[in-house]
Every structure is written in C-alpha cells, then in structure tokens.
Amino acid sequence: MERLAVVAACVSLLSVAVAAEQRGKPQEGQKQAQPRQRATPQHAPDRPVGHGYVPARGPAPLRAPMAGSQTRPLRDVPQHPEAPHVHPSNGNWIGHTYPRNDPRFHLDRPWAGGRFTLGIGPRFVFRIEGGNRDRFWFEGSAFQVAPFDADYVTDWNWQSDDVVIYDDPDHPGWYLAYDVRTGTYVHVLYLGPN
C-alpha cells in the first residue's frame, strides 16, 4: 500500500512538471514569439538607451496637448539620441507628445491592413527579417514606418534588429515599434501579412 502511494505521488509530480513545460509551448500551427529580453533598469538618468532594455509597458495616453511638443528637442540627456526613445531608468517615453488630433496621424481607414495579432508588449520580441523603412517584416507580418518618423530609423538594422510592438494609445490605427538595440521608437502602420 505504501509503495502504491509513493508511485502515485511520483506520477502526479511528473504530470505537473510536463504540464508546466507544455504551458509555454505553442499549440500545433501556432508561432512562438521570441522570449522576452529585458535589461535590469538602473536609476541613473544619464544611462544610455537601448542595449537590450525592453520597456515594461507602452506609453500612457496623453491627458492634454503639450504646448510646443513638436519642436521640443528629443535629446534630453547628452548620451541619448535626438529621436523618440525610452528611458531605461524609469520607462518614460520621451517624444510621445503628439496630440490626438494631429493631422499627420489621420487615417481614413484605421487598421486597413487588419490588426497585428502576434503579440503586443514586452513579452514579444521580434527579429526584423528584412526590408527598409517603407516596408519591413518579421514572422510573416509587414509594417511601414510613418513618413514623419523616417529620419529616426537611419541606424536601424533591417536584417537583424529586435523590435517590440506597442499600441499607440492616442492615434487609432497606429502602433509603436521599439528597437531594443537603439532604444528608439517610431510610429508604424501594420500592412498585414507579408
């Protein structure tokens, strides 16, 4: 009787371990996003951006338009880029200051290419597989950098940089693509399957 209880306990532990391992695997026919790559935030305000840091969340919606936001310099610290970026020390999205009614973001048909469904946020890090600012892709999904953000991606590697896609909370139909290496982000449109 005692042996039977030990065997039952072992079988039970083994089934729990197998179930835990299977929980992280995709079901048949599903793709699995790259595992999250996250650097530990440090509280030094002048720490360089990028270098593997992945923001824990996207930007908060703007509460009110910010006066002069479009002309404000983006290099807020000497070591930071003159581009929209995220502070690794506190997760602040520098440059996310465009009001909801900014005409550059108007789309007659928001989400014309459909909605991006492979994964939004820090748990989903995707490797760019090719393209350029006009059309880049990964895992069968294509995106286009907003023309007004094109100057901010001149140092992105269109063959191998890792990106994280976040929702743009202020502009329907737009997403934010964050480059893990550079720490910069731009507005992108999802074009649909590649």
Backbone bond lengths (Angstrom), bond angles and torsions (degrees), N, CA, C in turn:
res aa  C-N    CA-C-N  psi(-1)  N-CA   C-N-CA  omega(-1)  CA-C   N-CA-C  phi
1 M - - - 1.445 - - 1.530 110.32 -
2 E 1.348 114.08 -41.07 1.456 119.33 -179.36 1.535 110.59 -65.39
3 R 1.343 117.35 -39.82 1.470 121.62 177.76 1.523 111.20 -62.36
4 L 1.310 116.08 -40.72 1.455 120.97 179.59 1.533 110.57 -61.76
5 A 1.312 117.39 -39.54 1.473 121.27 178.79 1.523 110.37 -66.21
6 V 1.332 117.98 -40.01 1.471 121.91 178.82 1.527 109.74 -65.77
7 V 1.318 117.91 -45.12 1.464 121.65 178.54 1.525 110.23 -61.48
8 A 1.317 117.96 -43.86 1.470 121.60 179.27 1.520 110.80 -62.35
9 A 1.318 117.47 -40.15 1.464 121.33 178.65 1.527 110.41 -65.06
10 C 1.321 118.34 -42.42 1.470 122.16 179.03 1.530 111.03 -63.76
11 V 1.309 116.61 -44.75 1.461 120.60 178.61 1.522 110.35 -62.05
12 S 1.313 116.48 -41.36 1.460 120.94 179.15 1.522 111.27 -62.84
13 L 1.326 117.70 -45.53 1.475 121.23 178.34 1.525 111.28 -63.42
14 L 1.309 117.04 -40.91 1.457 120.91 179.53 1.524 110.73 -64.09
15 S 1.309 118.84 -41.89 1.467 121.18 -179.74 1.532 110.89 -67.29
16 V 1.324 118.27 -35.35 1.464 121.45 176.57 1.533 109.87 -64.91
17 A 1.332 116.79 -43.10 1.472 121.01 179.80 1.526 110.99 -63.96
18 V 1.318 117.47 -43.22 1.467 121.08 179.01 1.526 110.44 -64.60
19 A 1.319 117.09 -42.80 1.468 120.39 179.10 1.516 110.97 -62.70
20 A 1.323 118.13 -40.16 1.470 121.55 178.92 1.518 110.76 -64.79
21 E 1.331 117.09 -39.95 1.465 120.32 179.07 1.523 110.64 -66.78
22 Q 1.329 117.81 -40.51 1.458 121.73 -178.30 1.526 112.32 -70.20
23 R 1.344 118.10 -26.44 1.462 122.04 -177.26 1.520 111.45 -59.25
24 G 1.326 118.70 -34.53 1.461 121.58 -178.12 1.515 114.05 -85.99
25 K 1.342 118.43 -5.88 1.463 120.94 -177.57 1.520 110.46 -94.39
26 P 1.345 117.18 146.90 1.462 119.09 178.26 1.519 110.67 -71.17
27 Q 1.327 115.18 152.64 1.455 120.53 174.92 1.523 108.35 -71.87
28 E 1.306 117.53 164.43 1.456 121.25 -179.40 1.523 109.86 -57.17
29 G 1.337 116.75 130.26 1.460 121.69 179.92 1.522 113.67 89.79
30 Q 1.332 118.61 -8.95 1.466 121.02 178.45 1.523 109.54 -96.06
31 K 1.339 115.25 149.83 1.456 120.29 174.13 1.516 108.41 -93.60
32 Q 1.319 115.47 151.79 1.454 119.58 177.98 1.524 108.21 -110.96
33 A 1.331 116.79 126.64 1.453 121.43 177.38 1.521 109.29 -67.94
34 Q 1.326 115.52 158.22 1.453 121.08 176.86 1.525 108.75 -61.24
35 P 1.324 117.52 147.65 1.456 118.85 178.44 1.525 110.70 -64.50
36 R 1.298 114.83 154.15 1.458 120.79 -178.98 1.528 109.49 -63.01
37 Q 1.319 115.57 135.00 1.456 122.02 174.61 1.513 106.17 -115.30
38 R 1.293 116.79 117.86 1.450 119.25 -173.36 1.514 110.18 -138.27
39 A 1.306 115.87 126.47 1.452 120.35 174.32 1.522 108.19 -87.38
40 T 1.300 116.25 152.55 1.452 120.26 178.34 1.517 109.28 -76.12
41 P 1.352 118.44 122.30 1.451 119.65 179.07 1.520 111.10 -62.72
42 Q 1.313 115.26 140.44 1.453 121.29 173.62 1.513 106.85 -114.80
43 H 1.302 117.95 152.96 1.457 120.84 -175.15 1.515 112.55 -96.33
44 A 1.304 117.48 39.41 1.461 121.75 173.71 1.518 107.20 -100.68
45 P 1.345 118.97 115.97 1.462 120.72 -174.69 1.518 114.00 -63.81
46 D 1.327 117.90 -21.22 1.463 119.50 -177.59 1.522 112.55 -100.26
47 R 1.329 117.01 13.33 1.466 120.85 178.06 1.519 109.77 -62.81
48 P 1.327 117.83 135.85 1.475 119.30 178.11 1.522 111.20 -60.03
49 V 1.321 115.36 151.05 1.463 120.68 179.95 1.528 109.54 -86.88
50 G 1.325 115.23 165.98 1.462 120.76 178.98 1.515 111.54 80.13
51 H 1.319 116.32 -135.80 1.468 122.84 178.66 1.519 112.51 56.91
52 G 1.336 117.71 35.72 1.461 121.40 176.74 1.511 115.16 94.85
53 Y 1.311 118.04 -6.92 1.471 120.11 179.52 1.530 109.82 -69.69
54 V 1.333 116.40 133.80 1.466 122.77 176.33 1.525 107.70 -121.00
55 P 1.348 117.51 120.50 1.467 119.77 179.36 1.525 112.00 -59.86
56 A 1.309 115.95 139.19 1.461 121.66 -179.09 1.520 112.45 -68.56
57 R 1.329 116.88 -22.18 1.468 121.12 -179.61 1.518 108.60 -153.46
58 G 1.327 115.25 164.22 1.459 120.63 175.12 1.520 110.22 -78.03
59 P 1.319 116.49 -178.57 1.459 119.38 -179.65 1.525 111.67 -70.96
60 A 1.309 115.23 152.51 1.467 120.86 175.38 1.523 108.20 -76.60
61 P 1.331 118.13 151.92 1.467 119.73 175.72 1.534 109.70 -61.87
62 L 1.318 115.31 147.16 1.469 119.42 175.96 1.518 108.81 -69.73
63 R 1.299 116.22 137.85 1.464 120.02 178.66 1.518 110.92 -86.61
64 A 1.335 116.95 -35.05 1.467 121.83 -179.86 1.522 107.50 -152.86
65 P 1.322 117.89 149.01 1.464 120.00 177.12 1.525 110.17 -57.65
66 M 1.323 115.53 142.29 1.456 120.77 179.88 1.522 109.30 -99.93
67 A 1.293 117.54 125.66 1.464 122.22 -178.99 1.520 109.89 -62.74
68 G 1.330 115.67 131.72 1.462 120.69 176.77 1.511 114.40 69.40
69 S 1.329 118.13 17.79 1.458 120.58 -173.71 1.523 112.74 -64.91
70 Q 1.324 117.83 -33.08 1.455 119.49 -176.58 1.522 112.25 -74.26
71 T 1.336 119.19 -20.03 1.453 120.83 -178.27 1.521 112.65 -104.54
72 R 1.298 117.71 -3.47 1.466 121.66 -179.17 1.529 109.47 -68.59
73 P 1.356 118.00 133.69 1.465 119.31 178.27 1.527 110.92 -63.35
74 L 1.317 115.75 145.12 1.459 120.62 -178.60 1.524 111.89 -91.47
75 R 1.327 117.52 -21.62 1.469 120.30 178.06 1.525 107.16 -79.40
76 D 1.306 116.12 91.66 1.457 121.64 -176.85 1.525 112.87 -86.85
77 V 1.310 116.49 -16.69 1.464 124.05 177.99 1.526 105.89 -136.34
78 P 1.346 118.79 140.66 1.473 120.06 -175.19 1.529 115.53 -50.95
79 Q 1.333 119.21 -34.92 1.469 121.20 -178.15 1.529 113.11 -83.85
80 H 1.309 118.46 -3.96 1.464 121.10 -177.05 1.522 110.63 -93.09
81 P 1.340 117.41 156.39 1.468 120.82 -177.62 1.529 112.60 -75.73
82 E 1.312 115.26 158.14 1.477 121.68 172.23 1.524 106.40 -87.28
83 A 1.318 114.62 64.88 1.468 123.55 -177.52 1.519 107.43 -159.76
84 P 1.335 117.89 158.31 1.471 119.01 174.34 1.526 109.26 -57.97
85 H 1.315 117.14 132.60 1.464 121.48 -177.38 1.524 109.83 -150.76
86 V 1.336 114.92 171.91 1.457 120.83 -179.26 1.526 108.34 -119.79
87 H 1.331 115.58 131.48 1.462 120.75 177.88 1.522 110.45 -74.12
88 P 1.329 117.46 121.62 1.461 118.92 177.91 1.527 112.94 -69.83
89 S 1.330 117.39 -18.99 1.462 119.76 -177.91 1.526 112.55 -73.90
90 N 1.352 117.07 -31.09 1.465 118.84 -175.74 1.534 114.15 -142.45
91 G 1.323 118.39 1.63 1.461 121.53 177.80 1.521 114.48 75.91
92 N 1.344 118.96 12.99 1.472 121.02 178.31 1.524 110.82 -70.76
93 W 1.330 115.67 134.06 1.456 123.16 178.48 1.523 107.86 -91.74
94 I 1.329 117.28 100.11 1.456 122.86 -179.15 1.533 108.00 -79.57
95 G 1.321 116.41 129.72 1.464 120.95 179.32 1.511 114.24 97.99
96 H 1.316 117.58 -5.30 1.473 120.05 178.00 1.532 107.56 -86.33
97 T 1.336 115.27 75.56 1.462 120.73 -172.32 1.525 113.39 -131.14
98 Y 1.312 118.13 8.85 1.468 120.30 -178.12 1.526 110.03 -79.43
99 P 1.322 118.10 126.18 1.467 120.02 -178.20 1.526 111.77 -67.78
100 R 1.299 115.08 160.34 1.460 123.08 -178.51 1.531 113.20 -55.10
101 N 1.311 117.05 -35.94 1.469 119.97 -175.28 1.528 113.26 -93.63
102 D 1.316 118.71 15.18 1.467 121.43 178.21 1.535 108.45 -61.65
103 P 1.342 117.95 124.17 1.473 120.17 -174.87 1.524 114.04 -63.49
104 R 1.319 119.07 -21.67 1.477 119.84 179.10 1.515 112.20 -63.85
105 F 1.310 117.08 -23.97 1.456 120.74 -175.99 1.523 113.23 -95.96
106 H 1.314 117.44 -1.23 1.462 119.65 -178.47 1.532 110.27 -66.42
107 L 1.313 115.75 130.61 1.464 122.64 175.49 1.524 107.77 -127.27
108 D 1.326 116.55 128.49 1.467 118.90 176.75 1.522 110.93 -63.24
109 R 1.344 115.20 -35.95 1.468 120.69 -179.93 1.534 109.71 -129.85
110 P 1.346 117.89 84.06 1.466 118.16 176.82 1.522 110.82 -56.17
111 W 1.308 116.08 142.61 1.466 123.88 -179.92 1.535 111.49 58.85
112 A 1.320 117.01 38.95 1.468 121.08 -179.92 1.527 111.78 -59.12
113 G 1.321 117.52 -32.38 1.459 121.37 178.13 1.518 113.13 -87.72
114 G 1.318 117.15 6.05 1.455 121.82 -175.58 1.521 109.92 96.94
115 R 1.293 115.57 -177.04 1.471 120.24 177.88 1.524 108.84 -103.95
116 F 1.307 114.60 142.51 1.462 120.75 178.79 1.526 108.52 -73.33
117 T 1.338 117.61 124.96 1.464 121.00 -172.70 1.533 114.76 -121.95
118 L 1.326 118.76 4.51 1.468 119.11 -178.35 1.522 112.89 -78.06
119 G 1.310 117.97 -16.28 1.460 119.91 177.61 1.510 112.70 145.28
120 I 1.307 115.75 126.91 1.460 123.11 179.42 1.523 107.83 -112.70
121 G 1.317 116.77 135.22 1.457 121.20 172.74 1.512 114.63 101.17
122 P 1.331 116.15 -176.14 1.460 122.84 -167.18 1.523 116.07 -65.83
123 R 1.306 118.72 -17.11 1.467 119.95 179.03 1.517 112.30 -77.25
124 F 1.351 117.48 -10.18 1.457 121.05 -173.61 1.526 110.57 -123.32
125 V 1.316 115.14 101.00 1.463 121.75 178.59 1.522 107.10 -106.98
126 F 1.337 116.02 122.37 1.464 121.11 -175.89 1.522 110.38 -113.07
127 R 1.316 117.43 142.11 1.459 122.35 176.83 1.526 108.90 -93.20
128 I 1.347 116.57 123.18 1.463 120.69 176.36 1.525 108.16 -63.19
129 E 1.334 116.00 133.87 1.463 121.03 -175.59 1.523 113.46 -105.27
130 G 1.329 117.61 -10.06 1.457 119.46 179.10 1.509 111.67 162.80
131 G 1.339 114.45 175.11 1.447 120.49 176.09 1.509 113.80 109.68
132 N 1.313 114.63 -152.68 1.457 123.22 179.31 1.526 106.89 -158.29
133 R 1.322 116.37 -169.03 1.468 118.21 -176.12 1.527 112.98 -66.47
134 D 1.328 117.42 -23.89 1.462 120.43 179.56 1.529 112.69 -77.93
135 R 1.321 116.02 -26.85 1.467 120.88 177.93 1.524 107.71 -165.00
136 F 1.333 116.07 115.03 1.458 120.23 173.28 1.514 107.70 -128.82
137 W 1.325 116.05 161.93 1.459 118.39 -173.80 1.524 111.53 -148.89
138 F 1.313 113.05 161.81 1.464 123.75 171.55 1.522 107.07 -160.03
139 E 1.318 115.62 145.63 1.468 123.25 177.52 1.533 113.30 44.20
140 G 1.335 116.73 40.59 1.455 121.75 175.70 1.513 115.17 78.26
141 S 1.335 118.48 10.28 1.467 122.60 179.81 1.518 109.90 -117.97
142 A 1.338 116.13 133.77 1.465 120.76 -176.61 1.532 111.12 -111.92
143 F 1.331 115.59 146.38 1.458 123.48 -179.91 1.515 109.72 -135.47
144 Q 1.322 115.33 161.56 1.465 122.36 175.28 1.524 107.81 -132.48
145 V 1.345 116.09 132.66 1.462 121.12 176.50 1.523 108.07 -74.80
146 A 1.332 116.69 137.84 1.465 121.52 177.29 1.520 109.34 -58.69
147 P 1.333 118.25 135.03 1.469 120.59 -178.83 1.525 113.09 -54.05
148 F 1.333 117.70 -35.63 1.460 120.05 -178.92 1.527 113.08 -75.01
149 D 1.332 118.25 -8.70 1.465 122.50 175.77 1.528 112.16 -107.92
150 A 1.319 118.39 3.26 1.465 122.07 -173.82 1.525 113.42 -57.68
151 D 1.309 118.28 -35.23 1.471 120.30 -178.95 1.528 112.67 -67.47
152 Y 1.315 117.85 -16.14 1.464 121.15 -176.76 1.523 113.25 -86.95
153 V 1.333 118.69 -3.26 1.465 120.42 -177.61 1.525 112.75 -115.46
154 T 1.316 117.65 16.71 1.465 119.94 -177.76 1.526 112.32 -63.67
155 D 1.332 117.67 -23.93 1.466 120.25 179.69 1.530 113.23 -103.04
156 W 1.326 118.07 9.14 1.464 120.03 176.76 1.527 108.94 -76.93
157 N 1.319 117.10 143.28 1.455 122.48 176.78 1.531 107.55 -96.23
158 W 1.328 116.56 110.93 1.465 122.46 -173.89 1.528 112.84 -79.37
159 Q 1.331 116.98 3.68 1.459 120.67 178.00 1.528 112.85 -109.63
160 S 1.352 117.11 -18.55 1.467 115.70 -172.84 1.519 116.42 -154.62
161 D 1.322 120.52 0.36 1.463 119.00 178.45 1.520 110.90 -67.64
162 D 1.307 115.81 148.31 1.462 121.67 174.27 1.519 108.69 -92.74
163 V 1.330 116.06 137.94 1.457 121.57 178.56 1.526 110.20 -130.69
164 V 1.321 113.84 154.08 1.462 121.76 173.82 1.521 106.01 -122.50
165 I 1.309 117.14 134.90 1.466 122.24 179.18 1.522 109.07 -99.52
166 Y 1.337 114.90 130.63 1.469 121.90 176.79 1.522 107.94 -122.60
167 D 1.323 116.87 153.29 1.462 120.89 172.23 1.521 108.91 -70.68
168 D 1.332 116.87 143.59 1.465 121.08 170.04 1.528 105.72 -90.66
169 P 1.323 118.47 111.41 1.458 120.09 -173.52 1.527 114.38 -73.53
170 D 1.334 117.52 -9.50 1.462 120.43 -174.63 1.526 114.95 -110.96
171 H 1.329 117.24 -13.88 1.467 119.70 -172.92 1.528 110.08 -131.96
172 P 1.333 117.69 99.71 1.466 121.82 -177.71 1.530 112.13 -56.32
173 G 1.322 115.26 132.35 1.456 121.75 178.64 1.514 113.78 95.20
174 W 1.326 117.75 -11.12 1.467 122.25 -177.91 1.529 110.67 -105.35
175 Y 1.334 114.14 149.77 1.459 121.99 171.95 1.524 107.71 -122.01
176 L 1.323 116.29 168.09 1.455 122.46 173.72 1.522 107.33 -114.81
177 A 1.336 115.82 126.03 1.465 121.10 176.04 1.527 107.32 -102.57
178 Y 1.320 116.57 119.25 1.462 123.33 -178.56 1.519 108.64 -104.77
179 D 1.342 117.34 124.14 1.465 123.05 179.06 1.529 108.27 -88.50
180 V 1.311 116.66 117.45 1.462 122.91 -175.18 1.527 111.54 -65.81
181 R 1.324 117.58 -34.04 1.471 120.82 -178.97 1.515 111.87 -72.71
182 T 1.331 117.21 -46.40 1.461 120.49 -175.04 1.524 113.34 -89.30
183 G 1.327 117.03 -22.37 1.463 120.72 -177.73 1.521 113.37 77.94
184 T 1.336 116.81 9.87 1.458 121.28 -179.92 1.527 109.74 -102.73
185 Y 1.331 115.35 162.38 1.460 119.76 178.88 1.520 109.70 -141.16
186 V 1.315 115.11 157.54 1.457 122.20 178.58 1.528 109.62 -141.52
187 H 1.325 114.92 162.21 1.460 121.41 174.14 1.522 108.25 -80.04
188 V 1.320 116.40 135.60 1.459 121.62 179.60 1.524 110.45 -134.83
189 L 1.324 114.46 153.54 1.462 122.21 171.44 1.511 108.03 -106.11
190 Y 1.310 116.46 137.17 1.462 121.29 173.17 1.516 107.39 -81.06
191 L 1.335 116.56 122.74 1.465 121.07 -177.37 1.524 112.06 -93.07
192 G 1.309 117.09 -11.03 1.462 121.04 -179.19 1.510 111.47 106.50
193 P 1.329 116.54 -166.34 1.467 120.17 -179.93 1.530 110.78 -61.90
194 N 1.319 115.69 141.45 1.461 121.13 -179.01 1.512 111.47 -79.44
